[in-house]
Amino acid sequence: MSFHLLGFVFVLGCLESSEGQYYPGPPIPSHVMTACQTATKFDPANLQRPGGNYITLPLAQNASIEDCATLCCKDWNCAAFSFNLGEDLCKKLASPSSKCCSLKNENSAPVNNTYGAAVRTGWKASLPGPTPPFEMSTKFSKVTFDNQFFTRVEGDTWPTTWLADDTQLSSVGDSRDEFGDSPMAMYRVYGTPDPHAPNGGSNYFLKNVTGGNPVDRTGYCQSVPGSTTVKPTSVISVNGTIYWGIACMNYGDNKYFKRQHNTAASIAVATDSTGDGWKFNATNVDFFTGRLSAPMFIQFGRDNELAVDDYVYVHFPYSIDEYTNNTAESYWNNNDYVLLGRVHKEQVLVRSSWEFWSGPSTWTKDETMSKPIMTFPEMLGMNQVNFHKESKRYILANYGFIDLNGLPRPWHQAPEVYLHRTQLTIFEAENPWGPFRLFHRDDDWRLPDGSGGGYCPVMPPKWMTGTSAWMVSAQCCAHFGPTPHHYNFTTQQFHFELN
């Protein structure tokens, strides 16, 4: 059974178009549905909420605005809605009935209602995000962010390491600078942001040290099935040797939960101690595959000088769920688990030397026998971990994309929403394998100007003190309406207490 509206065909809960199949999202738990219906707001009759219609659905003759609100609550793309009365108006919106409901992926401020009683509008409230299944920290507390932020060059991801020469290297995905657009590049970070100077001060800046397209975005990964481009995963300096994790990936291959998919990963090595030159064939392009396709090096201070032993430790985010056909795969966003690996610092480029955590004081060379060290279903990103000198704890900042119902919704899901929403969580642990404890949660992570949808929160190791750190992040892409975004190396300082 199907019917046509707005150029789509509605079939068993999915909308088919020339661009493929539109999906309104997974089933909504009943308690979330009730909460959404209760929290929905309606505009007064003299106002209407404009813009952003992505689908118009027919309603029964006895339908009410509450029925329209329910359709919005059921759809993870919906931010606002329009309840339309009158056959002429609904036909104009490609609906065959005299009552219809238009769903909007934008929640712009209301304007004067030019249709009078023929149109009533409303919007969906932001419900709390998923509850992180972790104990609360007793070591860290009272996190506060400064009411200012500073931006530098364009790009995102920004994993950062501290070199022996006291500068930092930060790897960018999709950089945009004087070298043009590149899927990855490496920048040297000079100085430290000055919170008392305009835009962080003139002594704090970044310089591209690899130029544009240090590797061919398609040729580098052509041997890896399903790959369309490359992205950096992480970077680390160890006793003067710098390693750069590089993932082959695509921007999502499951239309029902469209996560950016890491298909394989390699490790490049610098030809000097400053990262000005690189050897990109130091390992095979598929050095890591499957759930190991996003190696995230744990940082131990300047040039790894705070290392607790002779190993380099690495987190690997991954998922095994209904959207992966129950196979282990790695994603940029909304993963389920984190796996821990390690390798002797002199053997980083030797795949057979790597081993994986499989339980307390137990390691295995067979990654299929390893066990996750973190579990947070569909809410774990690709996160950099830092060893914090003063507390002797490992600090991890995590991002998870969610919809207005507070449920996981990948960034690349179609249709694109006008304002992405992110839950930010910050954890600490006594060991690289945990247990991790929560000490900060923000279900609607925004910068002071109201911009949201941040991702890849990174704490550059040089900028961490006993009770503060700078967080680097990026946002993308508020293409529509007045909402700003900052697709940049964006820095904001935060503070905490040690107990």
C-alpha positions in Angstrom: 0.0 0.0 0.0 1.4 3.4 -0.9 0.4 7.0 -1.7 2.2 9.9 -3.4 3.1 13.2 -1.7 5.6 15.9 -2.4 7.4 13.7 -5.0 7.8 10.8 -2.6 6.1 7.5 -2.3 5.2 6.5 1.2 5.8 2.7 1.6 5.8 0.9 4.9 7.2 3.8 6.9 9.9 4.9 4.3 9.8 7.6 1.7 11.3 6.8 -1.7 12.6 9.6 -3.8 15.0 10.1 -6.7 17.8 10.4 -4.2 17.0 7.1 -2.5 14.9 6.2 0.5 13.9 8.6 3.2 13.6 7.1 6.6 11.7 8.8 9.5 13.8 6.9 12.1 13.6 3.8 14.3 10.6 3.2 16.5 10.2 5.6 19.4 10.0 4.1 22.9 6.6 4.7 24.5 7.9 6.8 27.4 9.9 9.0 25.0 6.8 9.4 22.8 4.7 10.4 25.8 7.4 12.9 26.9 7.5 14.4 23.4 3.8 14.8 23.2 3.7 16.4 26.6 6.5 18.9 25.9 5.3 19.9 22.4 4.5 23.6 22.1 1.9 25.3 19.9 2.1 28.8 18.5 -0.7 31.2 19.1 -3.2 31.6 16.2 -1.8 34.9 15.0 1.7 33.4 14.5 3.1 30.7 12.2 6.5 28.9 12.1 8.0 29.2 8.6 10.3 27.2 6.3 11.9 23.8 6.2 9.0 21.5 5.0 10.5 18.2 4.0 7.3 16.1 3.8 3.5 16.7 4.0 1.3 13.9 5.2 -2.5 13.6 4.8 -4.7 13.6 7.9 -8.1 12.2 8.6 -11.1 14.6 8.5 -11.4 14.5 12.3 -7.7 15.1 12.9 -6.4 17.9 15.2 -3.2 19.8 15.7 -2.3 17.3 18.4 -2.3 14.5 15.7 0.1 16.6 13.6 2.3 17.0 16.7 2.3 13.2 17.2 3.6 12.7 13.6 6.4 15.1 14.4 7.2 13.3 17.6 7.5 10.0 15.6 10.0 11.5 13.2 13.7 12.0 14.2 14.1 14.7 11.5 11.3 16.9 12.7 11.9 20.1 14.6 8.6 21.9 14.0 5.3 21.3 12.2 2.4 22.9 10.4 -1.2 21.7 10.8 -3.0 22.8 7.6 -6.8 23.0 7.1 -8.5 23.4 3.7 -8.4 21.3 0.6 -6.8 24.1 -1.6 -3.9 24.6 0.9 -3.2 20.9 1.3 -3.3 20.3 -2.4 -0.8 23.1 -2.9 1.4 21.1 -0.5 0.8 17.9 -2.5 -1.6 16.3 -0.1 -4.7 14.6 -1.4 -6.8 15.4 1.7 -8.4 18.5 3.2 -6.4 18.2 6.4 -2.6 17.7 6.3 0.5 18.0 8.4 3.8 19.4 7.1 7.0 18.4 9.0 9.9 20.8 9.2 13.6 20.1 9.8 14.0 23.8 10.9 12.7 25.6 13.9 12.8 29.3 12.8 11.2 32.0 14.9 7.5 32.5 14.3 6.2 35.2 12.0 2.8 36.7 11.4 0.2 34.1 10.3 -0.8 35.0 6.7 -3.2 32.0 6.4 -5.3 32.8 9.4 -7.3 29.9 10.8 -6.2 27.7 7.9 -2.7 27.1 9.5 -1.6 26.4 13.0 2.1 25.6 13.8 4.1 24.3 16.7 7.5 22.9 17.6 9.2 20.0 19.3 11.0 20.5 22.6 14.5 19.2 23.4 14.2 16.1 25.6 17.1 14.8 27.8 19.7 12.7 26.0 20.6 9.1 26.8 21.7 8.5 30.3 25.4 7.5 30.3 25.7 4.1 32.0 28.7 5.1 34.1 29.3 5.8 37.8 29.9 9.4 38.7 33.5 10.5 39.4 34.5 11.4 42.9 37.9 12.8 41.7 36.7 15.5 39.3 33.8 17.9 39.8 32.3 21.4 39.1 33.1 21.8 35.4 32.6 25.3 34.0 33.3 26.6 30.5 34.4 30.2 29.8 31.9 32.5 28.1 34.2 33.0 25.1 35.8 31.0 22.3 38.4 31.6 19.6 38.5 30.3 16.0 41.4 29.7 13.7 41.7 27.8 10.4 38.8 25.9 8.7 38.5 22.1 9.1 37.5 19.5 11.7 38.5 16.5 13.8 41.8 18.1 15.1 43.6 15.2 17.1 46.6 16.9 18.7 49.9 15.8 20.1 52.8 17.7 21.9 56.2 17.5 20.3 59.7 17.5 21.8 60.3 21.0 20.4 57.4 22.4 22.5 55.0 23.0 19.6 51.9 20.9 18.9 50.8 19.1 15.8 47.1 18.9 15.0 45.7 16.8 12.1 42.7 18.2 10.2 40.0 16.6 8.2 38.6 18.4 5.2 40.9 21.4 5.6 40.2 24.7 3.7 43.1 27.1 3.4 45.6 28.6 0.9 46.3 25.1 -0.4 42.6 24.6 -1.3 40.3 21.8 0.0 42.0 18.6 1.3 40.5 15.6 3.1 43.4 15.8 5.5 46.5 17.8 6.4 48.8 18.4 9.4 49.1 21.8 11.1 51.7 23.0 13.6 50.1 24.8 16.5 52.1 27.7 17.9 51.6 29.4 21.2 48.7 29.1 23.6 45.3 31.0 23.5 45.4 34.1 25.7 41.9 34.4 27.4 42.5 38.1 28.0 43.4 39.0 24.4 41.1 39.6 21.4 40.5 36.3 19.7 43.1 34.6 21.8 46.0 36.8 20.9 48.3 37.1 17.9 50.9 34.7 19.3 48.5 31.8 19.0 48.2 30.5 15.4 48.4 27.4 13.1 50.5 26.7 10.0 49.9 23.9 7.5 53.1 21.8 7.3 51.9 19.2 4.7 50.2 21.4 2.1 47.1 20.2 0.3 46.3 16.6 -0.3 49.4 14.9 1.2 47.8 11.6 -0.1 45.5 11.0 -3.0 42.0 10.9 -1.5 40.8 8.1 -3.8 44.0 6.4 -4.9 45.3 5.9 -1.4 42.3 3.7 -0.4 41.4 2.2 -3.8 42.3 -1.3 -2.6 39.9 -1.1 0.4 36.3 -1.9 -0.6 33.7 0.7 0.3 36.1 3.6 0.7 35.6 6.9 -0.9 38.2 9.2 0.8 40.6 9.5 3.7 40.5 11.1 7.2 42.9 11.4 10.0 42.2 9.5 13.2 45.0 10.6 15.6 48.6 11.6 16.0 51.3 11.0 18.6 54.9 11.9 19.3 56.9 9.2 21.1 60.6 9.9 21.9 61.0 12.1 18.8 59.1 9.8 16.4 55.7 11.0 15.2 53.0 8.6 14.1 49.8 9.6 12.2 46.7 7.4 12.1 44.9 7.6 8.7 41.5 6.0 8.0 39.9 5.0 4.7 36.3 5.8 5.0 32.9 6.7 3.5 30.2 9.0 4.6 27.7 6.3 5.5 26.5 3.2 3.8 23.4 2.3 5.9 20.5 4.6 5.1 18.7 3.6 8.3 21.5 4.7 10.6 23.9 6.6 8.4 27.2 6.8 10.3 30.5 7.9 8.7 32.2 4.4 8.2 35.9 3.8 8.8 36.8 0.8 6.5 40.5 0.4 7.2 43.4 2.3 8.8 47.1 2.8 8.3 49.9 4.5 10.3 52.2 7.0 8.7 55.5 8.0 10.3 57.3 11.4 10.1 60.7 11.6 8.5 61.8 14.1 11.2 61.0 15.0 14.8 58.9 18.1 13.7 56.4 16.5 11.3 57.5 18.5 8.3 57.9 15.3 6.2 56.0 12.1 6.1 56.3 8.5 4.9 52.8 7.4 4.0 53.7 3.8 3.1 55.2 2.9 6.5 52.4 0.4 6.8 49.9 -1.2 4.5 46.8 0.9 3.9 44.8 -1.9 5.7 47.1 -2.2 8.6 43.9 -2.2 10.7 40.5 -3.3 9.5 37.0 -3.9 10.9 36.6 -2.5 14.4 40.2 -1.4 14.5 39.8 1.1 11.7 40.0 4.2 13.9 43.1 4.1 16.1 43.1 6.9 18.7 46.4 7.3 20.4 46.4 8.1 24.1 48.5 11.1 24.9 51.1 11.1 27.7 52.3 14.7 27.7 55.2 16.3 25.8 56.7 13.7 23.5 55.2 10.9 25.6 57.4 11.8 28.6 54.6 10.9 31.1 54.3 7.3 29.8 53.6 4.9 32.6 55.5 2.1 30.8 57.1 1.2 27.4 53.8 0.8 25.6 51.8 3.1 23.3 48.1 2.7 24.2 45.3 3.2 21.7 41.5 3.3 21.9 39.4 1.8 19.0 35.7 2.9 18.8 33.4 0.4 17.1 29.9 -1.0 16.9 28.2 -4.3 16.7 24.4 -3.8 16.3 21.5 -4.3 13.9 22.9 -1.7 11.5 26.2 -3.6 11.1 24.6 -7.0 10.4 26.1 -8.0 13.8 29.7 -7.6 12.5 32.2 -5.4 14.2 32.7 -2.1 12.3 34.2 1.3 13.2 32.5 4.7 12.8 33.4 8.3 13.3 30.2 8.8 15.3 27.6 7.0 17.4 29.6 3.9 18.1 28.6 1.3 20.8 32.0 0.3 22.3 35.7 1.1 22.8 38.4 -1.5 22.5 41.9 -1.0 24.0 45.1 -1.9 22.2 48.8 -1.5 23.0 52.2 -2.0 21.4 55.8 -1.5 22.5 56.9 2.0 21.5 59.6 0.5 19.3 57.2 -1.7 17.4 54.3 0.6 16.5 54.6 -0.2 12.8 54.7 -4.0 13.3 51.2 -5.3 13.2 52.1 -8.7 14.8 53.4 -6.9 17.9 50.0 -5.3 18.7 47.9 -6.8 21.5 44.5 -6.1 22.9 42.9 -5.9 26.4 40.9 -9.0 27.1 40.3 -8.6 30.9 42.1 -7.6 34.0 45.8 -8.0 33.6 45.2 -10.0 30.4 46.2 -9.2 26.8 45.8 -11.1 23.6 47.3 -10.8 20.1 43.9 -12.0 18.7 41.6 -8.9 18.7 38.5 -11.1 18.2 39.2 -12.3 21.8 39.4 -8.7 23.2 36.7 -7.2 25.4 35.3 -3.6 25.3 36.5 -1.2 28.0 33.6 1.2 27.4 29.9 0.6 26.4 27.5 3.4 25.6 25.1 2.2 22.8 25.2 4.4 19.7 26.7 7.3 21.6 30.5 7.0 21.4 32.6 9.0 19.0 36.3 9.0 17.9 37.8 10.4 21.1 41.3 11.5 22.1 42.3 10.5 25.6 44.9 12.4 27.7 46.9 11.3 30.7 46.4 14.1 33.3 49.7 14.6 35.2 48.3 16.2 38.4 45.6 13.6 39.0 47.3 10.6 37.3 44.0 9.9 35.6 43.0 9.4 32.0 40.6 12.1 30.7 38.2 11.4 27.7 35.8 13.9 26.2 33.0 12.2 24.1 30.4 13.4 21.6 27.2 11.7 20.6 24.7 13.1 18.0 21.1 13.0 19.2 17.7 14.2 17.9 15.3 16.4 19.7 13.7 13.4 21.4 17.1 12.8 23.0 17.7 9.6 21.0 20.9 8.8 18.9 20.6 10.2 15.4 23.7 10.2 13.1 25.0 13.5 11.7 24.7 12.3 8.1 21.2 11.1 8.3 18.9 12.4 5.6 17.3 14.9 5.4 19.9 17.2 6.9 18.6 18.9 9.9 19.1 22.7 10.2 20.7 22.5 13.7 22.6 19.4 14.8 22.4 18.5 18.4 25.2 16.8 20.4 25.5 15.4 23.9 29.0 16.1 25.4 30.3 13.9 28.1 33.6 13.9 29.9 35.1 10.9 31.7 38.1 10.0 33.9 39.7 6.7 34.7 42.7 5.4 36.7 43.8 3.1 33.9 43.5 3.1 30.1 41.1 0.2 30.4 38.9 2.1 32.9 36.6 1.9 34.6 35.6 5.3 33.3 33.6 7.6 35.5 31.5 10.6 34.4 32.2 14.1 35.6 30.4 16.3 33.0 27.3 15.9 30.9 25.7 18.5 28.5 22.7 17.2 26.5 22.7 20.3 24.2 26.4 21.2 23.8 26.7 24.8 22.5 29.2 27.5 22.3 28.4 30.9 24.0 26.9 32.3 20.7 24.3 29.5 20.7 25.9 27.5 17.9 25.5 23.7 18.4 26.2 20.3 16.9 29.9 20.3 18.1 32.0 17.2 17.6 35.5 15.7 18.1 36.2 17.4 21.5 40.0 17.3 21.9 42.1 18.6 24.8 45.5 19.5 23.3 48.0 18.1 25.9 50.2 21.2 26.2 47.2 23.2 27.2 46.2 21.1 30.2 46.9 22.3 33.8 46.0 20.9 37.2 42.5 22.4 37.1 41.8 23.6 33.5 42.1 22.6 29.9 41.4 24.0 26.5 38.9 22.1 24.4 39.2 22.1 20.6 36.1 21.2 18.6 34.4 21.9 15.3 30.8 22.3 14.1 29.1 21.7 10.8 27.0 22.6 8.9 24.2 25.1 9.7 23.6 26.0 6.0 20.1 27.3 6.6 18.5 30.1 8.7 20.2 32.4 11.2 22.0 29.7 13.2 25.8 30.1 13.2 28.3 27.3 13.1 32.1 27.2 13.4 33.8 24.8 11.1 37.2 25.7 12.5 39.9 24.9 15.0 37.7 26.3 17.7 39.0 26.6 21.3 37.2 27.2 24.6 38.7 26.9 28.0 37.1 24.9 30.8 37.8 24.5 34.5 37.2 21.8 37.0 38.0 20.9 40.6 40.1 18.0 41.9 38.8 16.3 45.0 
